[in-house]
């Protein structure tokens, strides 16, 4: 019986010693670094907002140019520019009465209709030609509503990959300075810094320049559109061998 008790006591002492050694294991040597990457791309999906309005060709309100005439001009201009017709859609329809204070109703001849169109382009080089083919008095406003790239998600993934590669390279050269080697990655945290959409602000196109005609035909613009900057940042933790 005494031998059994001694064996049990020895076993408990061994287990207790092993547990204490496990609890007191040395901390993992590690290094924490951030990595970042950026990329600038040119949008290939640009959405142009064009508003057309009816108007009178004379002060005595005769010879009204209606919205259907202006719409046909815009449709023909888009077709002549080689842009698919499905890229032109109606965004809104509204109207106004310049003599509303007289109590005139919507079916009154003085009521002027407006239509807002959305035109999808991959470049702005033919904008001048398109707008020049529409009666300039019938163009109320033109502005860029939004823009993006058709492969935006692929570019975002690529930038994130470059960010983590930059973090690994940073950890390697920092440890190399003290004759240490980088080990396996322990943690990776994606820091959400990709706010490229903040740069998508509507801004006005100079309609007077856009509608200018040279020998009855506007020139093709060779000015590139503004780029989109994509940025990614990651926090990483690597073990030290």
Backbone bond lengths (Angstrom), bond angles and torsions (degrees), N, CA, C in turn:
res aa  C-N    CA-C-N  psi(-1)  N-CA   C-N-CA  omega(-1)  CA-C   N-CA-C  phi
1 X - - - 1.470 - - 1.521 110.50 -
2 X 1.363 116.97 -41.05 1.457 120.08 -179.87 1.525 110.91 -64.25
3 X 1.383 115.94 -36.71 1.470 119.18 179.12 1.526 110.79 -65.34
4 X 1.346 116.84 -38.66 1.477 120.38 178.68 1.509 110.25 -64.13
5 X 1.347 115.07 -43.42 1.460 118.97 179.32 1.510 111.64 -62.91
6 X 1.303 117.26 -39.17 1.464 121.24 179.52 1.525 111.18 -67.16
7 X 1.334 116.19 -39.26 1.468 120.04 178.14 1.522 111.43 -64.75
8 X 1.346 116.85 -42.50 1.462 120.97 178.84 1.523 110.67 -64.64
9 X 1.342 114.54 -41.13 1.470 117.98 179.00 1.521 110.66 -63.76
10 X 1.341 115.55 -39.74 1.467 118.98 178.87 1.519 111.85 -66.26
11 X 1.344 116.88 -39.35 1.469 121.25 179.27 1.521 110.94 -64.88
12 X 1.356 115.86 -43.77 1.462 119.49 178.89 1.515 111.14 -63.54
13 X 1.339 116.20 -38.07 1.461 119.75 179.25 1.529 110.78 -65.56
14 X 1.321 116.85 -38.20 1.472 121.44 179.56 1.520 110.91 -66.90
15 X 1.341 116.27 -45.40 1.464 120.60 179.10 1.524 110.50 -62.78
16 X 1.328 115.39 -42.34 1.468 119.61 -179.55 1.521 111.09 -64.09
17 X 1.336 116.34 -40.39 1.467 120.13 178.97 1.514 111.23 -65.96
18 X 1.344 116.34 -42.40 1.485 120.02 178.83 1.522 111.59 -63.39
19 X 1.360 117.76 -41.88 1.461 121.86 179.36 1.519 110.37 -64.18
20 X 1.339 115.65 -37.77 1.462 118.70 -179.74 1.520 110.55 -67.63
21 X 1.338 116.30 -38.92 1.456 120.18 178.26 1.525 110.90 -66.14
22 X 1.343 115.61 -37.31 1.475 119.76 179.15 1.514 110.61 -66.69
23 X 1.332 116.73 -42.90 1.461 120.26 -179.49 1.524 111.74 -67.65
24 X 1.294 116.04 -27.90 1.463 120.19 -177.42 1.518 112.63 -101.61
25 X 1.329 116.27 26.23 1.461 118.53 -179.45 1.520 109.86 -66.12
26 X 1.307 117.71 148.08 1.469 121.14 -176.59 1.527 110.72 -65.50
27 X 1.321 118.56 148.31 1.470 121.35 179.72 1.519 111.79 -65.46
28 X 1.323 115.01 151.69 1.463 120.72 178.80 1.528 108.88 -72.09
29 X 1.300 114.98 129.39 1.466 118.54 176.38 1.528 108.38 -77.58
30 X 1.293 116.70 127.25 1.460 119.69 -175.31 1.523 110.98 -149.03
31 X 1.324 114.97 164.22 1.458 122.31 177.60 1.520 108.21 -132.76
32 X 1.316 117.02 136.36 1.464 122.72 -179.83 1.526 109.34 -113.59
33 X 1.316 116.44 127.02 1.467 121.25 179.75 1.525 109.67 -140.34
34 X 1.337 115.94 156.79 1.461 122.84 172.37 1.520 109.26 -105.92
35 X 1.315 115.38 144.97 1.459 120.65 175.44 1.514 110.29 -128.57
36 X 1.313 117.34 144.88 1.467 120.95 -179.01 1.523 110.31 -139.05
37 X 1.323 114.87 159.96 1.465 121.60 178.05 1.518 108.78 -153.77
38 X 1.322 115.53 151.64 1.466 121.78 179.35 1.521 110.23 -134.24
39 X 1.322 114.33 156.00 1.465 120.97 177.00 1.522 108.28 -150.29
40 X 1.318 116.61 140.93 1.468 121.73 175.05 1.521 108.95 -115.45
41 X 1.319 115.85 128.38 1.459 120.62 -179.49 1.529 109.35 -128.33
42 X 1.303 115.42 153.62 1.466 121.51 177.68 1.528 109.20 -92.30
43 X 1.323 119.10 125.28 1.475 120.98 -179.17 1.522 112.19 -58.34
44 X 1.312 115.22 144.10 1.472 119.77 173.79 1.521 111.27 -120.26
45 X 1.342 116.52 7.93 1.463 122.05 172.57 1.526 107.93 -131.97
46 X 1.317 115.21 102.07 1.467 121.57 -177.84 1.521 107.93 -117.95
47 X 1.326 116.43 128.35 1.461 121.49 -177.13 1.521 109.45 -108.16
48 X 1.324 113.97 112.85 1.459 121.90 -178.29 1.522 109.78 -97.01
49 X 1.310 116.28 129.69 1.461 121.80 177.79 1.524 108.70 -101.05
50 X 1.328 116.17 122.27 1.472 122.08 -177.59 1.527 108.61 -124.68
51 X 1.310 117.02 125.19 1.464 121.64 177.91 1.520 109.84 -112.18
52 X 1.331 115.57 123.72 1.458 122.21 177.63 1.529 109.39 -107.31
53 X 1.318 116.40 147.77 1.462 120.05 -178.40 1.525 110.48 -138.49
54 X 1.311 115.16 145.57 1.461 120.23 174.36 1.530 109.44 -72.14
55 X 1.326 115.39 153.25 1.466 118.73 178.43 1.530 109.27 -155.95
56 X 1.335 114.76 165.93 1.464 121.27 175.96 1.518 109.16 -101.54
57 X 1.324 115.44 141.01 1.452 120.22 -178.51 1.528 112.91 -81.38
58 X 1.325 117.17 -7.68 1.466 120.08 179.32 1.521 109.58 -139.24
59 X 1.303 116.07 162.02 1.459 121.26 -177.80 1.528 112.54 -70.36
60 X 1.319 116.71 -25.75 1.460 118.49 -179.79 1.536 111.74 -86.29
61 X 1.333 115.52 16.98 1.455 123.01 173.67 1.525 113.04 58.91
62 X 1.315 113.86 54.45 1.469 120.85 172.95 1.521 107.60 -123.16
63 X 1.332 114.22 163.98 1.468 120.65 -179.79 1.533 111.67 55.49
64 X 1.305 114.02 63.96 1.464 120.21 179.56 1.532 110.61 -74.07
65 X 1.326 117.04 130.94 1.462 122.61 174.35 1.525 106.92 -93.17
66 X 1.334 116.40 109.88 1.462 118.94 -173.59 1.517 112.04 -85.11
67 X 1.328 113.88 169.17 1.462 120.83 -173.27 1.526 112.04 -68.52
68 X 1.326 117.24 -29.27 1.465 119.93 -180.00 1.527 111.20 -65.96
69 X 1.340 116.29 -36.64 1.467 120.28 177.72 1.524 110.46 -64.95
70 X 1.317 116.16 -45.30 1.461 120.57 180.00 1.522 110.99 -65.75
71 X 1.321 116.60 -38.18 1.463 120.50 -179.97 1.518 110.93 -64.75
72 X 1.329 117.18 -40.61 1.465 120.47 178.06 1.528 110.94 -63.71
73 X 1.326 116.16 -37.63 1.460 119.76 177.61 1.530 110.87 -62.70
74 X 1.325 115.43 -43.37 1.461 119.77 179.98 1.524 111.08 -66.58
75 X 1.322 117.37 -42.57 1.460 120.70 179.44 1.527 110.96 -62.24
76 X 1.322 116.25 -42.32 1.459 120.03 179.90 1.526 110.83 -67.04
77 X 1.320 116.89 -38.66 1.465 120.82 179.23 1.528 110.98 -64.31
78 X 1.325 116.27 -40.56 1.461 120.76 178.18 1.523 110.42 -64.70
79 X 1.330 116.83 -42.11 1.465 121.04 179.18 1.523 110.95 -65.08
80 X 1.328 116.72 -42.68 1.469 120.68 -179.91 1.528 111.79 -64.71
81 X 1.330 116.40 -27.15 1.462 120.44 179.29 1.526 112.30 -81.43
82 X 1.343 116.41 -0.92 1.452 120.46 178.43 1.517 113.96 77.91
83 X 1.325 116.62 22.79 1.472 121.47 -179.58 1.521 108.55 -98.02
84 X 1.332 118.94 132.46 1.472 121.05 179.93 1.519 111.36 -56.38
85 X 1.319 116.70 139.90 1.461 120.76 -175.95 1.524 112.50 -64.19
86 X 1.366 116.66 -26.57 1.455 119.23 179.37 1.536 112.40 -70.73
87 X 1.331 116.77 -11.33 1.465 120.25 177.11 1.525 112.18 -76.65
88 X 1.328 116.51 -12.78 1.463 121.08 178.35 1.522 108.82 -105.66
89 X 1.320 115.53 118.29 1.458 120.73 -179.61 1.530 109.89 -131.64
90 X 1.341 115.14 160.38 1.466 120.85 177.48 1.522 108.31 -89.00
91 X 1.320 115.85 126.03 1.462 120.93 -179.45 1.523 112.20 -96.68
92 X 1.333 116.57 -33.50 1.463 118.79 -179.13 1.523 108.98 -162.42
93 X 1.325 115.72 156.05 1.464 122.65 176.79 1.522 108.08 -133.22
94 X 1.310 115.91 129.04 1.460 119.52 178.64 1.520 108.39 -154.84
95 X 1.298 116.69 -178.75 1.449 120.53 -178.78 1.512 110.90 -165.18
96 X 1.300 114.68 174.91 1.461 119.00 -179.42 1.531 109.15 -152.27
97 X 1.296 114.63 161.16 1.459 121.48 178.05 1.525 108.03 -119.29
98 X 1.321 117.79 110.47 1.470 119.60 -178.72 1.525 113.03 -61.11
99 X 1.336 117.11 -21.44 1.471 120.67 179.79 1.523 110.65 -112.18
100 X 1.354 116.50 39.38 1.456 120.16 -177.42 1.520 112.35 -58.94
101 X 1.328 115.45 -29.68 1.468 119.05 -176.44 1.527 112.29 -67.80
102 X 1.348 115.92 -13.89 1.457 119.53 177.03 1.521 112.05 -88.12
103 X 1.308 116.12 -1.00 1.463 119.79 177.30 1.512 113.64 78.88
104 X 1.326 117.33 24.14 1.462 119.38 -179.57 1.529 109.89 -77.19
105 X 1.320 116.43 150.10 1.457 122.14 -176.39 1.521 111.27 -94.99
106 X 1.352 115.43 172.85 1.452 120.85 -175.25 1.520 113.12 -63.54
107 X 1.350 116.73 -31.01 1.455 118.86 -179.22 1.529 112.46 -81.91
108 X 1.302 115.62 4.68 1.459 120.03 176.85 1.531 109.15 -70.89
109 X 1.344 119.08 142.75 1.469 121.28 179.80 1.521 113.37 -57.86
110 X 1.329 118.02 -23.26 1.454 120.55 -178.22 1.528 112.73 -77.97
111 X 1.322 117.36 -11.69 1.461 120.34 179.45 1.523 109.58 -67.83
112 X 1.336 117.50 127.94 1.457 122.65 -176.97 1.524 110.05 -112.98
113 X 1.320 115.20 126.10 1.472 120.78 -178.28 1.526 110.44 -91.50
114 X 1.329 114.57 153.52 1.464 121.73 174.56 1.523 108.63 -133.39
115 X 1.330 115.33 150.24 1.454 121.32 176.47 1.520 108.99 -135.61
116 X 1.322 113.69 136.72 1.461 119.58 178.56 1.526 108.56 -108.84
117 X 1.327 116.11 126.10 1.460 121.94 -176.47 1.536 110.04 -112.87
118 X 1.308 114.26 155.05 1.464 121.45 176.75 1.522 107.84 -122.05
119 X 1.322 116.03 119.80 1.459 121.44 -176.92 1.531 109.55 -116.04
120 X 1.322 115.39 120.87 1.463 120.94 179.49 1.520 109.61 -90.30
121 X 1.336 115.51 125.01 1.461 121.80 -179.40 1.522 109.26 -127.98
122 X 1.334 115.64 155.35 1.467 118.14 171.46 1.520 111.71 -100.05
123 X 1.333 115.26 -13.46 1.466 121.94 174.19 1.528 108.14 -149.10
124 X 1.318 115.41 162.17 1.463 119.53 178.82 1.527 112.14 -101.87
125 X 1.323 117.43 10.44 1.463 120.18 -173.60 1.527 113.24 -65.66
126 X 1.354 118.22 -24.54 1.462 120.49 -177.86 1.526 112.74 -102.74
127 X 1.326 116.44 8.61 1.463 119.69 -178.70 1.519 111.64 -61.18
128 X 1.327 116.24 -43.95 1.467 119.71 -179.48 1.523 111.86 -57.95
129 X 1.332 115.64 -44.82 1.464 120.49 -177.84 1.526 110.58 -65.09
130 X 1.314 117.21 -41.93 1.470 121.19 -178.45 1.524 110.34 -63.30
131 X 1.334 117.10 -49.29 1.459 120.08 -177.45 1.526 112.35 -69.56
132 X 1.318 116.33 -30.72 1.460 119.61 179.56 1.523 112.02 -68.14
133 X 1.348 116.92 -21.42 1.464 120.93 -179.35 1.524 112.46 -86.00
134 X 1.324 116.69 -2.61 1.463 121.10 179.07 1.523 108.72 -108.35
135 X 1.325 115.97 140.78 1.465 121.75 178.59 1.524 109.29 -51.33
136 X 1.332 116.91 116.12 1.460 120.02 -173.19 1.523 112.93 -63.13
137 X 1.328 118.42 -28.06 1.461 120.34 177.26 1.531 111.67 -69.89
138 X 1.324 115.03 -20.41 1.464 119.26 -179.03 1.518 113.54 -90.19
139 X 1.331 117.71 -4.07 1.463 120.87 178.54 1.517 108.82 -91.93
140 X 1.317 116.14 114.18 1.454 120.82 -179.63 1.520 112.27 -83.26
141 X 1.326 116.70 -45.99 1.460 120.62 179.78 1.510 110.31 -160.33
142 X 1.321 114.94 155.22 1.463 122.22 176.36 1.524 107.40 -140.64
143 X 1.303 117.03 129.92 1.459 119.51 175.32 1.521 109.97 -153.84
144 X 1.327 116.29 159.21 1.450 122.10 177.33 1.522 107.70 -87.38
145 X 1.313 116.41 115.79 1.464 121.34 -176.30 1.524 111.80 -78.34
146 X 1.336 117.16 -42.33 1.459 120.82 -178.94 1.520 109.19 -165.48
147 X 1.316 115.19 166.76 1.457 120.30 175.93 1.517 109.19 -156.31
148 X 1.340 116.09 152.40 1.452 122.06 179.35 1.521 107.95 -159.95
149 X 1.324 116.25 -167.88 1.463 120.73 176.89 1.525 108.92 -127.60
150 X 1.302 115.96 142.22 1.466 120.98 -177.03 1.528 112.42 -65.61
151 X 1.334 118.23 -21.95 1.466 122.46 179.64 1.521 110.94 -111.87
152 X 1.330 116.80 32.52 1.455 121.04 -175.46 1.524 112.67 -58.44
153 X 1.325 118.58 -43.71 1.463 120.81 -177.89 1.527 111.37 -64.07
154 X 1.326 116.71 -38.08 1.468 119.73 178.58 1.530 110.41 -65.33
155 X 1.333 116.74 -40.06 1.468 119.87 178.50 1.530 110.80 -67.13
156 X 1.308 117.21 -37.59 1.456 120.41 179.27 1.527 110.84 -64.40
157 X 1.328 116.47 -41.68 1.473 119.65 176.81 1.532 110.84 -62.81
158 X 1.328 115.60 -41.80 1.458 119.85 -179.71 1.525 111.53 -61.70
159 X 1.322 116.92 -41.74 1.461 120.53 179.82 1.522 110.91 -66.56
160 X 1.323 117.99 -39.69 1.466 120.98 178.18 1.528 111.13 -63.78
161 X 1.330 116.81 -38.96 1.458 120.28 177.53 1.525 110.71 -64.25
162 X 1.316 116.18 -41.06 1.465 119.42 178.54 1.527 111.02 -66.19
163 X 1.328 116.60 -32.49 1.469 120.41 179.45 1.524 111.00 -65.57
164 X 1.333 117.57 -43.76 1.462 120.01 -179.27 1.532 110.56 -71.86
165 X 1.326 117.62 -32.37 1.455 120.59 174.60 1.532 110.66 -65.57
166 X 1.326 115.66 -37.46 1.467 119.78 177.40 1.522 110.80 -66.09
167 X 1.340 117.00 -37.15 1.463 120.93 177.99 1.528 110.58 -64.70
168 X 1.312 117.33 -42.85 1.461 120.95 179.35 1.522 110.81 -64.03
169 X 1.337 116.50 -42.79 1.466 120.26 179.00 1.521 111.00 -63.44
170 X 1.329 116.80 -39.19 1.460 120.56 178.88 1.520 111.05 -63.85
171 X 1.343 116.30 -46.00 1.457 120.04 179.55 1.527 110.96 -61.56
172 X 1.326 116.99 -38.83 1.458 121.08 -178.56 1.522 111.90 -64.86
173 X 1.355 117.38 -45.72 1.469 117.18 -177.13 1.523 112.43 -76.33
174 X 1.355 116.97 -26.09 1.460 118.33 175.53 1.530 110.73 -68.76
175 X 1.332 117.10 -42.40 1.458 120.38 178.12 1.523 111.40 -70.32
176 X 1.327 115.63 -33.60 1.463 118.87 178.13 1.519 112.85 -61.54
177 X 1.321 116.42 -27.65 1.464 120.52 179.86 1.524 112.02 -67.77
178 X 1.334 116.58 -21.23 1.470 120.58 179.41 1.533 110.26 -118.87
179 X 1.329 116.23 24.56 1.462 122.87 175.04 1.529 112.92 58.62
180 X 1.312 115.92 38.60 1.463 121.88 174.92 1.523 108.75 -116.39
181 X 1.348 115.43 160.55 1.458 120.77 -178.42 1.527 110.43 -117.67
182 X 1.313 115.31 145.49 1.460 121.01 179.08 1.522 110.37 -77.26
183 X 1.332 115.65 140.63 1.457 120.89 178.48 1.519 111.42 -107.87
184 X 1.330 115.97 -152.50 1.463 120.70 -179.04 1.530 110.53 -71.23
185 X 1.322 114.43 155.96 1.458 119.60 176.30 1.524 109.19 -76.06
186 X 1.321 116.31 135.66 1.455 122.13 -179.07 1.524 112.43 -103.30
187 X 1.335 116.93 -35.96 1.459 121.57 -178.56 1.530 109.64 -145.37
188 X 1.330 114.99 146.93 1.465 121.84 172.63 1.518 107.69 -139.57
189 X 1.317 116.42 126.09 1.465 121.39 177.88 1.522 109.19 -125.61
190 X 1.314 115.67 125.04 1.467 121.53 178.05 1.526 109.12 -83.42
191 X 1.314 116.71 116.52 1.462 121.27 177.63 1.526 108.08 -92.69
192 X 1.307 116.44 119.32 1.469 121.01 -173.91 1.520 110.84 -75.08
193 X 1.328 115.49 95.50 1.466 120.78 177.51 1.517 111.41 -118.69
194 X 1.319 116.80 3.84 1.465 120.13 -177.87 1.519 109.28 -80.50
195 X 1.314 116.40 88.46 1.464 120.96 -177.97 1.520 110.67 -117.18
196 X 1.343 115.09 41.89 1.458 118.72 -178.19 1.513 112.45 -60.91
197 X 1.349 117.30 -26.66 1.462 120.25 -178.18 1.524 112.00 -65.16
198 X 1.357 117.70 -19.90 1.463 120.10 178.86 1.520 111.76 -64.71
199 X 1.354 116.34 -22.32 1.457 119.75 -178.81 1.519 112.38 -84.24
200 X 1.331 116.44 -4.88 1.461 119.59 -177.87 1.521 108.55 -87.77
201 X 1.298 115.95 89.28 1.459 121.36 179.88 1.532 108.73 -118.31
202 X 1.320 117.23 135.83 1.462 118.49 175.61 1.523 110.46 -62.33
203 X 1.305 116.87 137.81 1.449 118.60 173.58 1.521 108.79 -144.51
204 X 1.303 114.47 154.40 1.449 121.01 -170.81 1.530 112.14 -78.56
205 X 1.314 114.93 141.39 1.454 121.11 170.80 1.528 107.34 -91.20
206 X 1.294 116.47 139.90 1.460 119.58 178.59 1.522 108.25 -70.72
207 X 1.321 115.88 96.04 1.458 119.87 -173.69 1.525 112.37 -67.00
208 X 1.309 117.44 -27.86 1.462 119.15 179.40 1.524 110.58 -68.35
209 X 1.326 115.80 -39.47 1.451 118.84 175.96 1.517 110.14 -71.96
210 X 1.325 116.00 -40.34 1.457 119.92 -177.50 1.518 111.64 -65.05
211 X 1.344 117.05 -30.95 1.465 120.06 -176.46 1.532 112.17 -93.59
212 X 1.324 116.04 -0.37 1.459 118.85 -178.95 1.521 109.94 -63.04
213 X 1.298 116.56 141.86 1.453 121.72 -179.93 1.525 109.87 -116.90
214 X 1.309 114.67 134.03 1.450 121.03 174.79 1.514 106.31 -118.41
215 X 1.320 115.47 112.24 1.463 121.16 -175.17 1.528 109.97 54.24
216 X 1.354 114.13 46.25 1.463 122.88 178.79 1.529 113.11 63.26
217 X 1.312 117.42 18.07 1.468 119.18 178.13 1.519 108.82 -150.32
218 X 1.328 116.77 129.50 1.460 120.88 179.32 1.518 109.81 -78.48
219 X 1.312 115.54 152.00 1.458 120.95 -179.46 1.523 110.67 -82.33
220 X 1.325 115.09 153.40 1.461 121.03 175.16 1.518 108.63 -75.84
221 X 1.314 116.42 130.97 1.458 120.46 -179.26 1.524 110.15 -80.98
222 X 1.346 116.76 136.31 1.460 121.02 178.52 1.525 111.68 -110.48
223 X 1.339 116.53 18.67 1.453 121.22 179.18 1.531 109.07 -87.54
224 X 1.326 116.33 126.94 1.461 120.43 -179.32 1.525 110.93 -72.66
225 X 1.322 114.83 152.98 1.455 120.97 178.29 1.526 109.59 -80.47
226 X 1.327 117.09 156.82 1.457 121.63 179.16 1.524 111.21 -59.89
227 X 1.317 116.45 147.55 1.458 121.08 -177.71 1.528 111.42 -88.39
228 X 1.321 115.13 161.88 1.456 122.68 174.74 1.525 107.51 -103.98
229 X 1.314 116.77 128.90 1.463 120.49 177.60 1.529 109.13 -98.35
230 X 1.325 115.23 125.21 1.463 121.63 177.60 1.526 107.62 -110.19
231 X 1.313 116.84 129.82 1.463 121.26 -178.66 1.520 110.39 -131.48
232 X 1.322 115.99 140.53 1.462 121.46 177.91 1.520 108.94 -134.16
233 X 1.331 116.25 148.10 1.465 122.22 177.21 1.522 109.02 -142.12
234 X 1.333 116.19 140.85 1.460 121.52 179.44 1.528 109.32 -133.26
235 X 1.332 115.17 149.07 1.464 121.37 172.07 1.520 107.34 -106.61
236 X 1.322 117.70 128.53 1.450 121.54 -176.38 1.534 110.37 -129.09
237 X 1.319 115.62 152.24 1.460 122.62 174.83 1.529 107.44 -128.33
238 X 1.347 116.81 122.69 1.460 122.61 179.80 1.529 109.19 -115.60
239 X 1.307 114.22 145.41 1.469 119.81 174.08 1.529 109.13 -75.54
240 X 1.333 115.49 153.36 1.461 121.70 174.80 1.523 107.79 -105.10
241 X 1.315 116.83 123.10 1.470 120.13 -177.73 1.526 110.18 -66.19
